[in-house]
Amino acid sequence: MSATPTAKRSSGLRHPLSLLAISASPQRNAAKPNALFALDAEVTNVSGHCLWVLVDDEELALPFSEFPWFRSATIDQVLNVVRSSGSHLYWPDLDVDLSLDSIRHPDHYPLKAKV
């Protein structure tokens, strides 16, 4: 046996684990490949009076009576939604930014839009 200390064999891991966890996260938006850290949000249905958005495992209804910006929007404009943070959805074509709380509890936000 040699008394010379030997170096630990490298695992080949060069990036901090936190970076790998983020880049390998299922939160990557496959529909928008350049949005590496975008969180998932998807419009699942549009009717004459409402649209529905799937956020994580929760489907949220946005009635046009409460969210009038979507009433005259095109389907392409409505479908282009980005989860801009953990708690906000953003429709860039309409310049509409809504907190998830305001969607879940519109009665807590009495100020209504004038469209």
Backbone as CSV, one residue per row, in Angstrom:
resi,resn,N_x,N_y,N_z,CA_x,CA_y,CA_z,C_x,C_y,C_z
1,MET,0.819,-1.187,0.000,0.000,0.000,0.000,0.854,1.239,0.000
2,SER,0.378,2.214,-0.692,1.106,3.463,-0.803,0.578,4.448,0.221
3,ALA,1.463,5.233,0.784,1.067,6.264,1.739,0.698,7.550,1.034
4,THR,0.860,7.582,-0.278,0.540,8.783,-1.037,-0.972,8.909,-1.165
5,PRO,-1.544,10.092,-0.777,-2.995,10.257,-0.895,-3.408,10.313,-2.366
6,THR,-4.521,9.716,-2.665,-5.021,9.741,-4.036,-6.255,10.626,-4.106
7,ALA,-6.429,11.220,-5.255,-7.585,12.105,-5.443,-8.830,11.277,-5.691
8,LYS,-9.954,11.828,-5.261,-11.227,11.175,-5.532,-11.513,11.231,-7.018
9,ARG,-12.036,10.172,-7.522,-12.380,10.141,-8.941,-13.532,11.118,-9.199
10,SER,-13.437,11.885,-10.263,-14.451,12.880,-10.601,-15.709,12.205,-11.118
11,SER,-16.846,12.746,-10.707,-18.119,12.228,-11.219,-18.428,12.817,-12.589
12,GLY,-17.652,13.818,-12.999,-17.898,14.480,-14.274,-18.907,15.608,-14.170
13,LEU,-19.452,15.812,-12.998,-20.448,16.853,-12.783,-19.748,18.201,-12.691
14,ARG,-20.061,19.095,-13.595,-19.398,20.393,-13.621,-20.328,21.536,-13.268
15,HIS,-21.634,21.304,-13.248,-22.595,22.365,-12.961,-23.166,22.167,-11.563
16,PRO,-23.456,23.250,-10.878,-24.098,23.103,-9.576,-25.417,22.348,-9.734
17,LEU,-25.771,21.560,-8.738,-27.002,20.782,-8.806,-28.226,21.658,-8.988
18,SER,-28.223,22.841,-8.400,-29.399,23.700,-8.529,-29.646,24.086,-9.985
19,LEU,-28.587,24.305,-10.754,-28.761,24.637,-12.167,-29.276,23.443,-12.951
20,LEU,-28.790,22.261,-12.615,-29.265,21.072,-13.309,-30.726,20.812,-12.995
21,ALA,-31.118,21.033,-11.768,-32.511,20.807,-11.393,-33.430,21.745,-12.161
22,ILE,-32.995,22.969,-12.375,-33.827,23.925,-13.108,-33.885,23.549,-14.579
23,SER,-32.751,23.240,-15.182,-32.756,22.976,-16.617,-33.403,21.642,-16.950
24,ALA,-33.446,20.713,-16.009,-34.079,19.427,-16.251,-35.513,19.407,-15.742
25,SER,-35.971,20.513,-15.275,-37.301,20.606,-14.684,-38.396,20.393,-15.711
26,PRO,-39.520,19.770,-15.310,-40.646,19.625,-16.228,-41.351,20.942,-16.483
27,GLN,-40.905,22.015,-15.860,-41.511,23.321,-16.049,-41.126,23.939,-17.385
28,ARG,-40.264,23.308,-18.118,-39.857,23.839,-19.421,-41.056,23.837,-20.354
29,ASN,-41.245,24.903,-21.055,-42.397,25.058,-21.932,-42.028,24.553,-23.324
30,ALA,-42.492,23.360,-23.674,-42.126,22.742,-24.948,-42.673,23.518,-26.140
31,ALA,-43.780,24.217,-25.965,-44.366,24.978,-27.068,-43.553,26.223,-27.382
32,LYS,-42.773,26.680,-26.420,-41.947,27.874,-26.600,-40.512,27.493,-26.249
33,PRO,-39.773,26.847,-27.180,-38.460,26.302,-26.860,-37.449,27.329,-26.393
34,ASN,-37.594,28.592,-26.733,-36.639,29.602,-26.279,-36.927,30.067,-24.863
35,ALA,-38.074,29.717,-24.329,-38.456,30.127,-22.978,-38.041,29.024,-22.009
36,LEU,-36.742,28.921,-21.738,-36.223,27.826,-20.936,-36.821,27.757,-19.546
37,PHE,-37.119,28.888,-18.948,-37.586,28.869,-17.582,-39.050,29.269,-17.465
38,ALA,-39.774,29.251,-18.578,-41.195,29.590,-18.538,-41.954,28.481,-17.827
39,LEU,-42.900,28.867,-17.015,-43.742,27.910,-16.333,-44.938,27.617,-17.215
40,ASP,-45.537,26.465,-17.014,-46.614,26.036,-17.892,-47.940,26.729,-17.628
41,ALA,-48.578,27.143,-18.692,-49.957,27.630,-18.713,-50.468,27.355,-20.117
42,GLU,-51.698,26.869,-20.208,-52.242,26.515,-21.514,-53.736,26.802,-21.540
43,VAL,-54.179,27.482,-22.575,-55.612,27.680,-22.781,-56.160,26.355,-23.299
44,THR,-57.145,25.805,-22.578,-57.678,24.492,-22.939,-59.016,24.564,-23.656
45,ASN,-59.748,25.680,-23.498,-61.058,25.787,-24.128,-61.453,27.252,-24.225
46,VAL,-62.181,27.581,-25.285,-62.735,28.923,-25.460,-64.176,28.741,-25.917
47,SER,-65.098,29.429,-25.247,-66.504,29.387,-25.659,-66.965,30.814,-25.924
48,GLY,-68.234,30.992,-26.148,-68.775,32.321,-26.406,-68.837,33.207,-25.183
49,HIS,-68.644,32.630,-23.997,-68.748,33.421,-22.764,-67.582,33.250,-21.804
50,CYS,-66.610,32.385,-22.134,-65.564,32.077,-21.153,-64.359,31.449,-21.851
51,LEU,-63.211,31.523,-21.187,-62.069,30.719,-21.606,-61.520,30.013,-20.383
52,TRP,-60.874,28.884,-20.607,-60.324,28.091,-19.527,-58.824,27.953,-19.735
53,VAL,-58.090,28.094,-18.634,-56.632,28.001,-18.673,-56.196,26.931,-17.683
54,LEU,-55.330,26.042,-18.135,-54.751,25.026,-17.270,-53.421,25.552,-16.742
55,VAL,-53.326,25.647,-15.419,-52.109,26.101,-14.746,-51.720,24.997,-13.770
56,ASP,-50.569,24.397,-13.998,-50.172,23.206,-13.250,-51.284,22.169,-13.422
57,ASP,-51.910,21.743,-12.342,-52.994,20.757,-12.429,-54.356,21.383,-12.177
58,GLU,-54.448,22.690,-12.249,-55.693,23.403,-11.949,-56.228,24.084,-13.207
59,GLU,-57.501,23.852,-13.506,-58.122,24.527,-14.640,-58.928,25.709,-14.114
60,LEU,-58.614,26.893,-14.632,-59.246,28.131,-14.185,-60.154,28.675,-15.274
61,ALA,-61.350,29.106,-14.883,-62.301,29.703,-15.821,-62.176,31.218,-15.761
62,LEU,-62.160,31.844,-16.916,-62.131,33.303,-17.020,-63.360,33.750,-17.811
63,PRO,-64.480,34.005,-17.121,-65.676,34.469,-17.837,-65.448,35.862,-18.407
64,PHE,-65.943,36.082,-19.622,-65.744,37.375,-20.271,-66.432,38.500,-19.512
65,SER,-67.439,38.189,-18.712,-68.087,39.226,-17.906,-67.138,39.780,-16.849
66,GLU,-66.208,38.959,-16.377,-65.214,39.389,-15.385,-63.895,39.816,-16.036
67,PHE,-63.592,39.251,-17.193,-62.320,39.489,-17.883,-62.615,39.880,-19.336
68,PRO,-63.103,41.090,-19.552,-63.622,41.492,-20.867,-62.574,41.638,-21.972
69,TRP,-61.300,41.658,-21.636,-60.243,41.816,-22.644,-60.269,40.694,-23.664
70,PHE,-60.781,39.535,-23.264,-60.742,38.352,-24.122,-61.962,38.229,-25.032
71,ARG,-63.007,38.980,-24.769,-64.267,38.847,-25.507,-64.084,39.054,-27.010
72,SER,-63.351,40.059,-27.416,-63.186,40.339,-28.847,-61.802,39.946,-29.373
73,ALA,-61.036,39.236,-28.570,-59.696,38.804,-28.991,-59.799,37.641,-29.975
74,THR,-58.793,37.523,-30.820,-58.736,36.378,-31.730,-58.277,35.142,-30.957
75,ILE,-58.510,33.990,-31.541,-58.064,32.743,-30.914,-56.546,32.752,-30.751
76,ASP,-55.822,33.202,-31.760,-54.356,33.263,-31.660,-53.911,34.145,-30.505
77,GLN,-54.573,35.276,-30.306,-54.222,36.172,-29.199,-54.491,35.512,-27.855
78,VAL,-55.601,34.813,-27.744,-55.964,34.157,-26.482,-55.031,32.987,-26.190
79,LEU,-54.663,32.237,-27.209,-53.800,31.069,-27.009,-52.373,31.445,-26.640
80,ASN,-51.951,32.648,-26.971,-50.586,33.089,-26.675,-50.515,33.594,-25.238
81,VAL,-50.430,32.652,-24.306,-50.355,32.983,-22.882,-49.031,32.473,-22.331
82,VAL,-48.447,33.260,-21.440,-47.180,32.924,-20.801,-47.377,33.043,-19.300
83,ARG,-46.882,32.080,-18.581,-46.881,32.203,-17.123,-45.618,32.972,-16.759
84,SER,-45.793,34.279,-16.577,-44.639,35.171,-16.431,-43.944,35.024,-15.090
85,SER,-44.622,34.491,-14.105,-44.025,34.171,-12.810,-44.884,33.076,-12.212
86,GLY,-44.553,32.661,-11.020,-45.353,31.622,-10.386,-46.785,32.024,-10.150
87,SER,-47.043,33.326,-10.101,-48.385,33.775,-9.727,-49.048,34.689,-10.750
88,HIS,-48.501,34.800,-11.957,-49.075,35.695,-12.975,-49.134,35.023,-14.340
89,LEU,-50.205,35.333,-15.068,-50.332,34.939,-16.469,-50.291,36.201,-17.309
90,TYR,-49.630,36.116,-18.463,-49.486,37.282,-19.329,-49.843,36.899,-20.759
91,TRP,-50.701,37.699,-21.370,-51.065,37.576,-22.777,-50.377,38.716,-23.518
92,PRO,-49.196,38.485,-24.116,-48.424,39.570,-24.737,-49.137,40.250,-25.902
93,ASP,-49.909,39.510,-26.682,-50.599,40.123,-27.822,-51.709,41.071,-27.387
94,LEU,-52.204,40.881,-26.165,-53.281,41.724,-25.636,-52.777,42.680,-24.560
95,ASP,-51.527,42.518,-24.145,-50.934,43.270,-23.044,-51.797,43.164,-21.786
96,VAL,-52.194,41.930,-21.474,-53.003,41.640,-20.285,-52.161,40.799,-19.341
97,ASP,-52.018,41.272,-18.103,-51.270,40.586,-17.063,-52.221,40.379,-15.890
98,LEU,-52.480,39.125,-15.529,-53.417,38.830,-14.446,-52.751,37.957,-13.399
99,SER,-52.979,38.282,-12.139,-52.498,37.407,-11.077,-53.438,36.208,-10.989
100,LEU,-52.889,35.074,-10.618,-53.724,33.885,-10.459,-54.771,34.101,-9.375
101,ASP,-54.427,34.859,-8.351,-55.394,35.134,-7.285,-56.590,35.923,-7.812
102,SER,-56.350,36.865,-8.725,-57.469,37.645,-9.276,-58.362,36.783,-10.169
103,ILE,-57.810,35.729,-10.740,-58.616,34.801,-11.537,-59.418,33.889,-10.614
104,ARG,-58.762,33.397,-9.576,-59.444,32.505,-8.633,-60.513,33.227,-7.817
105,HIS,-60.256,34.490,-7.475,-61.149,35.248,-6.586,-61.421,36.637,-7.152
106,PRO,-62.134,36.738,-8.275,-62.375,38.065,-8.864,-63.163,38.992,-7.941
107,ASP,-63.920,38.418,-7.001,-64.679,39.239,-6.052,-63.769,39.998,-5.091
108,HIS,-62.531,39.555,-4.924,-61.565,40.264,-4.071,-60.956,41.472,-4.779
109,TYR,-61.215,41.592,-6.072,-60.647,42.667,-6.890,-61.792,43.424,-7.566
110,PRO,-62.422,44.334,-6.841,-63.641,44.978,-7.353,-63.426,45.953,-8.511
111,LEU,-62.213,46.405,-8.747,-61.965,47.332,-9.845,-62.140,46.592,-11.163
112,LYS,-63.048,47.049,-11.982,-63.343,46.382,-13.251,-62.745,47.164,-14.409
113,ALA,-62.367,46.451,-15.435,-61.817,47.082,-16.638,-62.937,47.711,-17.441
114,LYS,-62.621,48.802,-18.097,-63.563,49.446,-19.009,-63.047,49.223,-20.411
115,VAL,-63.729,48.368,-21.121,-63.298,48.015,-22.474,-64.315,48.524,-23.460
